[in-house]
Amino acid sequence: MRIRGHIGDWPVDLTLELDPAEWAQLGGHLERALPATPPTEASVSSVRPDDVQWQAALTLLRQAGQLNGPALLEGLAALAGSTAAGKRLLVRLRHSAQVKVESGADAPVYRWLE
């Protein structure tokens, strides 16, 4: 399993290797954590990939407190998997009530509002 992205300004490239016994142990934990009843169609469709990315984008900016536009776009592109998807998240952040966008010297500065 490979995990790539950023934690703040630090790039992360992590590879996890598990032997078959460890995968089985992990699977056993997941089976116990799953609900006893099968999920309904409504609950399955309620968690969309873009919602997960949106929550990750909010978390990224909240943890940083503030980021300039290019740095934020770089982090969002890493989260979303492409520059285009990162730009869509950047536009959503620009219009979010939890975010204030200010003019910086060279680029806009995105600030998380508490």
Secondary structure by P-SEA (a helix, b strand, c coil): cbbbbbcccbbbbbbbbbcaaaaaaaaaaaaaacccccccccccccccaaaaaaaaaaaaaaaaccccaaaaaaaaaaaaccaaaaaaaaaaaaacccbbbbbcccbbbbbbcc
